[in-house]
Amino acid sequence: MASEAPSLCHAATYQLLIKDVFDGLSQREKLYAHHLSQAAWHGTRILLRQTSPEGNGIFDFIIELHKACQGQWTMFVERFGISVEELEEFLDFAGMFMSNLNNFCGGGDQKIIPNLSADSLRKMATISPVARAALEKVIEPMLSTLPNTLKLRHSMYYLGNDSFTGSEIAAISRVLQKHCVAPENTRIRKTTRGNSTVYDILQASVQSNAALADQLKGSAAPIEVLQHGGWVRGLNNATIRLERGDHSKELAQICEHLTKAIRFSANEEQARYLIDYIESFITGSFRAFRRCLKRWVKDYSPRVESIFGFIEPYRDPSGVRCEWRGAVSIADPQQTAKLMAMVNSSTKFIRTLPWAVPGVNNGKGPFEQSEFLAPNFSIVHVLAFVCSDAWETSDIPNYHYIRMNSEFKNIVYANRIITDTHPNRALYWIHPSEVQEFKKINHIVRFMVTSIRELLGHGSGKLLEESSSGVYNFNLAHPPISTLTGKPVESWYQLGQTPKNVFGDLVITINECRAMLISYYLGEDRDMLSLFGYDEGSDMADELIYNMYLHIGVEGIRALQAFDVEEQAWNSPYCNAKYAIFKYLLLEAVGLFSVSCNPATGELYIRVDGSKIASQGKTCIGHMLHRLHVWYCTADVECSKAFYVPLSVVDGDYEVWRQIVASKPEAPWKFVQANTILKDDEKVELRVYEASNEGIIQSFADRNL
C-alpha cells in the first residue's frame, strides 16, 4: 500500500539562478569557485550518513535507476508497467530527497515518503540487478511512516541498539571536555555488554587511529581510551573511547579539492584558511578549525565566498553535534554596497532599541558592546549549497568568543531568498482580497527584515560574563542596572558558561526570536525604511509596515506545520520563534491581529487592523524584545523559561489552527543547482539544469558522488 501520510513531495522546483554572476568572474576566479564547489559536493554522503541509516542507500537507488534508464524516465511507463501517475510520484519523491539530501526535510525534519506502493517500486527496480539489490536494502524504512521526525532515539548522531538519555550525553561531554575533544564533528556509538557500556566517540577525520599509529610508529593505540570503566558522574562502569576516521573517504576528497583551490586563491589570507581547513579535516582537530574561522572572517568581501565544516547543531537533539555544510557563493558588489549604509548607521539604530539608556555606554545602554563590531556584510548568489536546508542567510562563526573578540560575517543569499516570495507559492492564510497585494510587496518585506535580522539582530547584544577567573566584562562591584527592573543585575555567565550550556535546548529558538523581534522593531523605523529607498515621500512606506505585520501573522500560522503534536515539541527552533512572536502579539497587542477560522471548511485567515499598528504594534514588539534581550544577556534562564515556554504551547484554538495547517502541508521548495565542469584543466564551464525533478536527479548524476 502507498503511504497515507500527507505527501511533502508535491512542491515546485526552482533554479538557484547563478549564470549571470558566474559569467562575470575572471578565469582564475572560476577555477577557484570550481574546486571549492567540488569540495562542497563531496560532503553529500556525510550529510546522508548523519541523518538516517537508509539515506545513502536511497541515494544509490535513485542514481542507479537514472543510470539504468539513461535519464529516459518514460521507459518505466513504456516497458515496466508503471503508470504515468506512479512515475510522477516517484520523481516527486526523488527530487525532494535529492534537494534535501535525505528523506527528512531540512526545515522541520518531517519524513519524506514516496506516495507509491512497494510493488511499484519493485517493478521499477527490475530495470537492473544493481537497482533491485539497492532497493531491497532500503525499501522498508523508505516506505515506513515511522520515525516521522528525527528525535534522540532515531538520531544518527547517537548510534547503537540502546537509546541514549540526556544525562548520558552530558556525562560524555564532560569527559570530552576534560580531554579537549570538541563534540561538533563527532558521533557516539553505544555498545552494552552485561553491566558494562562502551561509548565510541566517532571523530570525523581523514586519519584513522590505525593510520595515526603507523605514522607515529606504533606509539598511538588503534583506539584511544579516554575513560576506562569506573564511575563517571552520570555513567556507571562505562568506557569512553575516541575512534578517528568517521567520514574519512569523503573528507579526503574534500581536502583534495581544497588543495587544488589554493593555487587560485585571491590572497594569502584565503590560502592560509584553506590550509587550516585541510588540517582540521585530516586530523579532526577543532583547534585548527577555529583558527581557520578566525582567518576566514578577515577575508573581507571576497568575490568568491565559501564556508565548510561541521557548523550547525540544529539536527542534533542535544544541540551540540553539527551537520556538515559546504556553501560556495559569488558576491554581488552592487547589491552589497546598497546595504553598507545600514552598517554605517548601526550605532544610531542600536540607540533606539528598548534597552538603550541616554548617557550610558554612548547611549546604547549596558547590554551592548562599547564598540559595535560591524560584521563583514555581503549579498551573494549561491553556486553550491550542500546542506539539508538551503538557508536564506548565514551569520557565522557561531563561536561567541570569536564574534566578541574578532569579527563575524553576515551573508545574505539573494538567489535563495527570492524563492520564498515566488508568485506561485500557495498563500492559504491570507484573505483572498489581500493575496495579490501581499505577493507584490512581501519580497521587499522579507529582504528588508532578513537584512536587519542578520546585521543588527544577530550583531547586537553584550553577554555579561566572567571571561577568565576573577575577570569580568562589567564592574562587579557596581553591576549594571537592569532596564527591566531598575535594580542591579543579579545574574551573568559564570566562568565556563555559554548561552548553549545555560539555556540548553531553548538557546537557538530564544536567540532567533530575539533577532527576529529586532528586525520587526526596526522594520517600521522611518530612517531604516529610507535606507531601503522608502522614505516619507514614498507611498510604499505605510504599505510595507502594514504588510510586515501581515507577514508576522502568516509566518506565525505557517510555523504550526513544524509542531509535533505527539511529542508536544517543535521540530524547528525558527518556527517555534515565529509562532511565539505571533502568539504574544495576538494576546498582548489588543485588536491588532484577528484570526478567522472555519474548521468545517478548513478556512483560516489572518487579518491586521492597520489603525492599531501605531498604538499597539511596535510597543508590544518592544516589550517582548526587551525581556528576551536582557534575560539572554544576563543568563537569566528562569525568567526566560517562565516567559517563553507558555508562548510555545499549542493548545485550544491554536491546536485547531494547527490541525488546519497540517491538513494543507506546504512542502519545502525543491532546488536544482548548477554544476561547474572543468575542461582541459584550465577552462570552467557552467552546466545549468531545467527546473524539474528530472533536472535535480541529472545534476546529482553528473556530480558522480
N, C-alpha and C positions, 0 to 999 in steps of 0.2 A: 504493500500500500504506500502511496505517496504520503509525505509528511503533511499533517493537518495544521502545523504551526504556521502563523502568518509569514508569508514569504518576504524576506528582506532583499530579494534579488532583483525585483522589477523596478529598477531605477534607471534614469537616463545616464548616458555615458558622455563625458566631456573631455576634450583635449585640454591638457595644460599647455596652452599656446606658448611657443618659445622661438619659433623660426626667425622672426624679425630681429629680436635682440641677439640671438646666436649669430646671425649673419653679420652683425656689427662688430664681432670680435676679430682681433688680429689672428693670424695663423698660429702664432705662439700661444695665445690665449685659448684658442680652440683645442690645441693639443693638451694644454693643462686641464681644461674642462673635460676632455675625453677621458683621460686617465683617472681623474677624480671620480667621474661618473661610473667608470668600470669598477673602481674600488667600492663605491656605494652599492652597486647592484650585486656584488659578490657577497654582501651581507644578507641577501634574501633568505638563504636557508638557515641562517642564525635566527632570524625572526620567526620562521616557520617552526623551528625546533623549540623556541622559547614559549610558544603559545599553546599548541596542542600536540598530543602524541601522533595524531594522524596527519598533521599539516604537510610534512614533506611528502608523504605517500599520496595525498590528494593532488599535490602539485605535479608529482611524477605521472599520475594517471592522466591528468588533463594534457600535459605535454606529449605523452605517448599517443593519445587519441589524435592530437593535432598532427603529429609526425606521421602516423599511420594513414590518415586521410589526406595528407599533404595540404592541409588547410582548406580542403573542399568539404565543408561540413554537410552539405546536402547529400553526400554519399550515404550518410546514415539513414536518410529517408528513402533513398533510391534502392539501397541494397541490403539494409539490415532490419527492416520492419519497424523503424522508428517513425512516429507521426511528426508532422511539422511542429505541432504544439509541444511535443515532448522534446524535440531538438531545441526549440526556443527556450524551454525551461532549463535544459542543461546548460546552454550557452549563457543564460542569465546568471546561473549559479557560478559557472566558471569565471565569468567576467567579474562578478562581485568578489569571488575568492581571490583572484589574482590582484584585484585593485586593493584589497585589504591585506594581502599577503597572509591570509589564513581564513579558516572557516568560523572566525569570530570577528564581528565588526570592530574596527578600531575605536569608534565612538560608541560607547555603551556596552561593548563586549557581548552583544546578543549573538547567538549562534546562527550561522548561515547554513541553511539546509536545502538541498535540491528538491524541488517540488515534482519529483517523478519517482517511480517505483524501482525497487531493486531489480525486478525482471527487466525493465527498460535499460537500466544501467548495464546489466549483464549482456543484453543484446548489443549495446554499443561496444562493449569490451571484446566481443568476438572478432573485432577487426584485426587483432594481433594477439599472439600468446603473451607478449610483454604487458599489454593493456589488461588482459584477463588476470594475470598474476598480480598486477599493481592494484586492481580494483578489489580483489578478494582480501587484501591486507587492510583495506580501509572502509569497506562498504558498510560494516555495522556501525562504527562511530560516525561515519559520514551522514547516515540517514537518521541516527538516533536524535531525539529531541532533547536528550539529557547528556551532559550538563547543558542547560540553556544559557548559562553565563559562566564566566570564569571566577571561581571562588577558591579559597585556600585549599580545599580538599581536591580540587581539579587542576591546580596551578602547576605548570611545567617548571616553575622555579623551585618547587618542593616535590622531589621525586621519591618514590618508594611505595610499598604496599600499605604502610600505615599513614594515617592522616597526621598532619602537624598541628600543634597548638601554638598560640601566640607566645606563651611562656617559654616554650622550647626555642622558638626563633629568637626571642630576646636573649636567652641564655647563650645561644650560639654567637650572637652578635657581640656579647661581652668578651667571649674567648677570642673572636676575630680581632676585636679592638685591642686586646692585650698583645696580640702578635702582629699588630699593624697590618692586618689584611683587610682591605676595603671590600665591602659587600657588593658594590654596584655591578661588578662583572662576574658575579658568582651565581651558582645554583646549589641547592643542597639535596643530596640523596641520602635517604634514611634506610637503614637495614637493621632489623631487630632479630636477635638470636637469643631465645630464652629470656634471661633477665638483663642482658647487655644490649646496648644500642650503639651502632656506629653511624656517625654523620660524616659523609664525604662532602667536602666543600669543593665543588667543581668550578675551577677558575678558568675564565676564557683567556687563552693564550696560544700562540703558535707552539711554544716549547711545552713538552710534556715533562713530567717528573723524570721519566726514564731517560729522555734526551738530555735533560739537565744533569743527571747523574753521570752520563757518558762524558759530557762536556767537562765536568769537574772531576773526571777520573774516579768515579765511584764514591766521592765524598758526600753526595746527596742521595737520600733514600728515594726509591721509586714513588713512595707516597709519604709525605711529610706529616708526622703526627703532631698535632697542636695540643691535644689533651688526651691522655690515656687513662681510661677508666676513672675510678674515684668519683668524688662528688663535686658537682658544679651547681651553684645556686640556680634552681630551675630544672636541673637534669640529675638523673641518678644513674650511676655506673655507665657513663657514656664515654665513647672515644670519638674525638673530632679530628679528622684528617684533611689535609689540603692536597687535592689532586689537580694538577695543572693540565692544560691541553684541551679544555672544552672548546668546541667550535674551531679546532686547530686548522682544519683544511681551509675553511672559508677565510680565516684571519690571515693565513699565508697568502692567499690570492689577493686579499685586500692590500697587504703590505707590498706585494709585487707591483701593483699599480700605483700605490703611493710613492714608491721608489722611482718609478718612471716619471711621475708628475713633477718630482723635484727638479728635473732638468729644465722644466718650462715655467718654474715659479717666477713671479714678478719681482721678488726682492728677497733679501736674506732672511727676513722675519718669516715669510712663508716657508722657505726651505727648512728653517730650524724647527718650526712647529710640526711640519710633516715628518721630520726625523724623530721628534718626540712621540708623535702618533705611532710610528713604526716600532719604536722601543716599547711603548706601552702594550701594543698588540702582540708583540713577540714574547715579552716576559710576563704579561699580566699585571705589570706594575701600575698602580693607580697614582703613584707619586709622579711617574713620567707623564701620565695623562693630565694631571692637574698642572704640571709645569707647561705642558702643551697649551692648555687653555689660557694660562697667563700670557703666553706669547701670542696666541690666536687673537685675543681681544686688542692687541696692539697693532694688528694688521688692519689699519683704518680703511674702510670703504673700498675693498678690493673689487676689481672688475669681475672676477670670478670668486664667489663666496662658497665656503664649504664647512660642514660640521660632521664629524664622525664619532662613533663610540657608543658606549652603554650610558645613556644620558637620562632618560625619563623613567621614573619609577611607577607610573600610573597603573601598569598592569600587574604589579606585584601587590597581592592583597595586604602585605605588611608595609608597603610603600617605601621599600629600601632598594631592592634589586631592580636593575634597569634594563629596558628593552634596547636592542640595537637600533641606531638611527644613522643613516647616511644621507645627507642632503647636499646637493650641488646646485648653485643658482647663479644667475647673471644679473649684475646690478643695473638699475635704471637710473642713471645720474640725474636726468631732468626731473623725474618724479621725486627723487630723494631731496633735491635742492629745494623744492617747494615746501617741504616739511621742516627744513632746518630752522625756519623762523620759530617753530614751536620749541625746538631745542634751545634756541637763544632766549626764549621767553619763559623758560621753565621756572625760574625763581619767582617771577611775577605771579604765575598761576598757583604755585605752591602756597604763596602768601594768602590766597583766597580760600584755602581748604579749611574745614571746620576747626582744626586744632591749632591753627595759626594764632600767635599771640603778638600784638604790636610790642616792639621793644625787646622781645626775647628771640635770640638766635636770628637776628636780622629780619624779624617779623614772621619767621616761619614756625616759631614755637619749639618746644623741647623735643618733639617727636620726629624731627627731621635732621639730616646731616647739616653741619655748618656750611659745607660746600656741596651743592648738588652735583653728583657725578653724572653729567650728561652722557648717556650711552652713545656708542657708535651706531647711529640710526640709519638704516638703509632700506630702500624698497627694491626688491629683486623679483626675478622671474625664475621659477623652478625649472631646472633642466633634468634633475633626477631626484626623486623623493622616495627614499626607501625606508618606510616605516609603516606601522599598522594604521596610522591615521594621518592623512595629508593635512598638516596644520596650516592655519592661516598666517600664523606668526610664530616667531621664536624669541624668547627672552632668556639668553644664556650668557655665561655659565650659571648653573644652579647653585654653585657653592657660595654661601654667604660671605666667607672671608675673602674670596676673590673679588666679589662685587663691591664690598666695602673698602677694600684696600687697593684694588686695582681698577678694573673697569668692567663693562659688560656690553653686549650688543643687543639691540632691538632690530629684528629683521621682519619685515612685512612681505609676504609672498603674494605679489599683485595678481599673477595669473591663477592663483588658487582662490583668493578671496572673492574674486568676481563671480565664481560659480555659485556661491551661496545666495546670490541675488539674481540668479538666472531667471528670465521671464517664464520658463517652463516649470519652475518649481511650484508644487502644489501649496496653496495657502488656505488651509482648512479653517484657520482660527480667526480669520478676519471677515467682517461682514462684507457681502458681495459689493455693496455700494462703495467700499473703500479699497478694494483689491487693486484696481488699476493705479490709483494714486500711490499706494504703498509700494507697488512694484517699480514705479517711476523714481521714487525717492530713496528706497531702502538701501540701494547700493552706496549712496552717498553717506547715509547714516552709519552703515556698517563700517565703511572705510574710516570715517571720522572717529567713531568710538573705539575702533580697534587700534588706531594710531595713538590716541590719547591713553588707552589702557596700557599699551606696551611701553610708551615713553614715560608717562607720569604715574600710571597705576602701579607698574612694577618697579619703576625707578625711584619712587618716593619712599620715605619712611626711615626711621632710625631705631634699631633694636637696642634697648638699654641692656648692657651686658657687662659681666666680669670677663674681660678678654684674656687675662692671664692672672695668676694668683695675686690677689690684692690690687689688681689694676682694673679700673672701671672707666667706661667712656662717658661717665657723668659724675657729678660731685656727690659722693656717697654721704658726706656729712650734711649736705643740703640737697636732697633729691629733688628732681623736677616736680613742679606742681601739675597734677593731673588736670587737664582741661575738662574732664568729665565730672570730677568730684570737688575740685578746688582745693584738694589736700595733697600733700607729698605722696608720690607713688610708693607703694609698699612691695612691689614685685618687679623682678627683672630676670634676665637669663643668667643663671648661676654658671660658674666655671664648667665648661664642657657641654653645656646645654645648647641646643639649637631649636629653631621652630619645629623641626621634624620630630625630635625626641620629646619635646614638651607637649605639642598639640596632637601627636600621633596621627591617626588616620583622618583627622579633620584639617590638617595643616594645608593641604592643597586647596580644598574647597573654600576654606576661610580666606586664604590669601587671594585666590582668584576672585572671590566675591568682593573683597576689598578693592582689588584693581578695577573690576567692572564698575563698582559704585563711583570710583573716582572719574571714570570715563563718562558716566552719565551726569555726574555733578558738574563737571566742566563742559559737558556737551552742549549746555544751553547758555554758557557764558558768551556774551556778545563779542568780547575780544577774541575768544577762541574761534567762534564762528567766522570772524573776519579773516583769520589766518587761512581758513579753507575757502575764502572768497565769498562769504555770505555775511556782509556787514549790515548795518542799519538800513542802508538804502536798497537792500536786496529783498525782493518779495519772497525769497526762499527761506529766510531765517526762521520765521514762525512755523512754516510748514515742516522744516527739519526738526524743530523742537517737538512739535506735535507727533510727528512720525517716529521720533526717538522713543517717546513713551509708548506708542503703539508697538514698536519693536520690542521694548521691555516685556510687554504683556504677551506678545506672540512667542518670544523665546522662553518665557516662564511656563506657558502652557505646553509648548513643544517639548520642553525638557522632561515632562512626565513620562515620555516613552523610555527613559533611561532608569525608571524606578522599578526595582524588582519587588513585586508585591509579596512573593513567598518569603524572601529573605528580609523584607522590610528594610531594604538598603538601596543606596544609589550606586549604579554601575559607572557613573561618570561624575567626578568632582565638579566639572564645569556645569553640567546640567543641574546638579544639586545647588550650585551658586545661583544660577539663573532663576530657578524655582524659588529659592529663599528670598531673593530680591523682590520678585513679583508678589509673593505671599505677604511680605512685610508691607509693601505699598498698598496692597488690597485691604489689609487690616488697618493701617495707620493713616493713609492718605485718603481721608473721607471723601467719597464721591468721585475720586479721580478715575478709578477703574470700575467697570461693571462687566459682569460675565453673564451672557445669555446662553442658557443650556436647555436642551430638549433631549433627554436620554432616549426617548422613543424614536426620534428621527436621526439621532447622532449629531445634531447641530450644536456647535459650541463656538461662540463668538466673543471676542474681546472688544470692548468699546472704551474710548478715552473721552472724558469730558474736558475739552480744551480750556474751559473757563476756570477749572480747578488747578491747572498746571502752575500758575504763578503763586497761588496761595498754599498749595499742598505738595506739589511735586518735588522741587529742589529741597525744600525744608525737610521732608521725610527721608529723602535720599541722604541728606546730610546727617540726620540723626543716626541712621543705620551705619553709615560710613564712619562717623566719629567714634562710635562704640568699638567697632571691629578693629579700627586702626590703632587706637590707644591700647586696647587689650592685647593686640598682636605685638605691639612694640614693647609692652611691659610683661610679656609672658604670662598674662592673666588667663589661664586656661579655664578656670572655674567659671568666671563671668562669661567667657566666650561660649562655653558649652551650654550654660543656662539660657543664653540668648539664642544661639544658632540652632541647637538641636530641635527645639519645638518648631522652628521655621522650616525644618527639613521633613517634618512629619507629613505624610499623605493620608488623610482620613476625611470622613464626612463628605462634603461637596467636592473636595479635592480628589477623593477616591473615585467619585462618579466621573469627574472630568478625566481622570487617568484612564478609566475604562474606555471612554470615547476615544481618547488619544491612541490607546493600544489597539483599538479596532481599525484605525487608519494609520498603520505604521508607515513612517517616512523612511524609506531606505536611504542609506548614505549614498552620496554620489559615487559613481564609478569613473575613474580617471584613466585615460590612456596617455602614456608618456612616450616621448620620442627616444630614439637611440642615436648614439654617435658611432660612426663606423670609420675605422682607420684604414686609409688606402695608401699602400706603398710606404708605410711607416712615417709619412710626413704630411699627408693631407687628411683632414677630418671632414666627413660628410654627415649631415643630419638626416636621419630617416624618420619621417612622420607617418603616423598610422591613422586610419579612419576612426571616428568616434563611435565605436561599436564593440560588442563583446568579442567578436572575431578579431578586431584590431588590438584589443588588450592581450588576447592569447597570442597573437602573432608577435607582438612586441616582446613577450617573455620567451617565446620560442627562439627569437633572434638573439636573445642575450646568452643562450647556451649555458644556463646555470645548472 
